[in-house]
Structure formats: structure tokens, C-alpha cells
Amino acid sequence: MLRARRPTALACMALLAAFVHPRVACRSAAAADDTCVLCHSELPEPLNAPVEAMRHDIHAQKGVTCVDCHGGDATAMDMTAMSPEKGFRGRPPHGEIPGLCGRCHADGAYMRRFDPRLPTDQLQQYWTSVHGQRLQLGDQKVATCVSCHGAHGVLPPDQGGSRVFPANVSATCGGCHSNAGYMTEYGIPTDQEARYRRSVHGDLVLVQRDFSAPTCNDCHGNHGAFPPGASSIAQVCGVCHANNAALFMKSPHRQAFDERGLPECVMCHSNHDIQRTSDAMLGGGTDAVCAPCHPSGSAGHEAAVTMHDAIDHLKMVMAHTEQTLASAKRMGMEVSEEEYALRETVRPQLIMVRTQTHLADTKSVIDAVTTGVNAAAASDAAAQATLTEAQARRRNLLVPLALIAVLMILLGAKLRQLEGRGRRKDG
């Protein structure tokens, strides 16, 4: 079999002279009969960049070639390789990219060849998003597929180098949304990425690498990205914080927030810069989030203070129990059962009490606190009994120790007496 003739440098330069845009695609350089790859491998930067990028591209790994996206004829050795007659489209226009990607990604039968689990509704979702809607209105600045996934060198989302890997999503979205100049005409904030990086969610994802914590697309969606409405934020947060959301939905706050058009969850926790919660957020202190709506002296303020004080009481009882257990343990007593009860019963109850505050009902919080206090008191009583037993053993041990000490003293005196007699006898 004859090997395809390699294009000459002159032919490559001729192609370069006729080239209208640098971002032309190619597939892996392993395909020796692909003139797209052969020519662009020898061209200077940035014309050779797609060749290198496609070495790691998931599409190239699955057999997708340059012509599948850009058209043309990868077997032609002359300028006809890029002729419109052969379907060459070069760099696709920005507005046509979703449809171009959707030719494959919206075709269930085609995508099933690679992985039946791959979703094929991305294109449909995209047209419902803010980006898709604005693109249909002619806005050429909005994000399309390549804005988030890249054009060449696209990696699967579960690979660390992918632009849509969880740890990279905030930077990918921030590429546009943190650019104040680029976003000027839209009149929306451009500090979301910076605020997210300071948040508890950002710390979990970006620093601690806990990818179960949310990033931009977990709250806004990805292909169907849309900011949640004020009355639907609890549903979004509730994807992770299910118990908190369920209690909030039953609370008087839900109706009050909806009537006033106030964003659920955000009113107390913020949105992009959510900080780690603390009991100080409840009550009448300077860190309390209740004060803006419930001024001092109001029924809501008093209810918040009551719930805060109840939680503090439970923590105080728990701390006392821990001290008692530590004292008994230092005295060599077995307290593993009491420690287990405190760890597996009382501490979860404290978490449940904090969650219960989202119901905004004082009685339910106090009832939950009482359950925790009783459980802690039971552990404390058991620890106290163990500690009392240890102290009693110590006291009972003093009597034989005292007798032994007296015997030692008498024995020492007797030995001195015998030594004295021996010296007198020898003298």
C-alpha cells in the first residue's frame, strides 16, 4: 500500500497564505494521512497549537477528526482541501457553535456508541439558559459550548485539567463574569468569583478539595444556567441542605419572604460568599442575622434570643459532661460507653437543634434542647458515678497505705535499734 504523499513546505506555506483565521481544528498527529494535521504541525504558532492540543482531546480519542467540525477534505494535497465545495467552514461563527456541537451531542443514537449514560439534552437546555436566549437575540458575547469546554484539547469533566472540573468551574465562569469591562453592558456584579473564593463552599472545593461541596453550576445549572428566583432559592440550597430547607418551607419566614420578594436563604446566609455558620448568628449579638428584620424588643427578637440561650445551655451541659468524663478517665476508670453516648447521641442532637432553628419555632427548639440536655445529663450522671467510685477506691487505698507506712517506720526503728546493739556489742 502506498503511503499518502507528505505535503511540501511550499504547499504548507500556500495553505498558510490562504488561511483566514488561526483557530483551525485538527486531530491527532498520529493520523499520517490527515493533511490538516500534517500541515499545521509544521506551521508556526499559533497555527500549530491545535495539533498539540488535540493529542489529549476526548473527541480525537473517540475518532472525531478536523473535518467533522470544520469540513473540508483532509486527504487533498492542495488548496482544494479548504474549498467551500468540499464543505470547508473554517472557524464556525459564534452563533452556530451550539448547533454544531449539538449535531453529535443531541443525537442519542450517535452518542450511545460511546457511552449510553451521556446526556443528550444539553443543546435543548442551552436554549433555555440566559446565554442561549441572549445568543438567539444576537448577543455575540455570551458563552457557548467552547467558552466553557474549550475548542481543542477538550477533556472529560472528571479530569483535573478540564475547564469544567469542579475545582476549575469558578475560574471558567469567572473568565467572563469577573471581567468588569466585558460585563459592563449587562449591569450585573462582577465580584461573584472573588466572593465565592472567600466562602465556606469555596474553601471546601478549592482548598480542601471536597468536591461534594457546590460550585457555580451546582446552584445555577450548567447548560441550562439560570439564576434562581427569590422564591426558589431554598429549593436550590435544599439539594444539599435538605433538612434545613424542609423546615424553612414550614416556617413563618417562607410566607413573609415570598410576600416581600425577599430571597430565601440568602437573607441570612448570603449567596456567593456564604460563611461557616455559628450560633452567634442567632440571638441579639452583633453577629446576629435576625436584627435587620427583628429589632430589639420585638417578638421575633425575643424568640431568637430564647433559642440562642437554649442552645448555649445545651453546649454548657455537654462541656460539663466532657470534663467529668475526662476526670474519670485520668483516674484510670473505664468510661468508653459514656464517651460513645456523648459522641453518638448528644452531639448529633446539638446538630439537630441548630437545624431546627430554620423552623423559627421556639418550642420545637426548646424541646430538642431538652432531649439533648437529658441525654447529656445521663452521660454525666454515669461519669459522676464512675468518678465517685474512683475517688472511693482512692480513699479506701489510703488505709492500707497508711498501715504500710507505719509498719515501714516501725521496721526502720527496729533496724536502727538492732544496729545500735550490734555496735555496742562489738565495742
Summary of the structure (lengths in Angstrom):
residues: 427
radius of gyration: 36.5
end to end distance: 125.5
largest distance: 135.7
contacts: 1159
relative contact order: 0.05
helix: 62%
strand: 0%
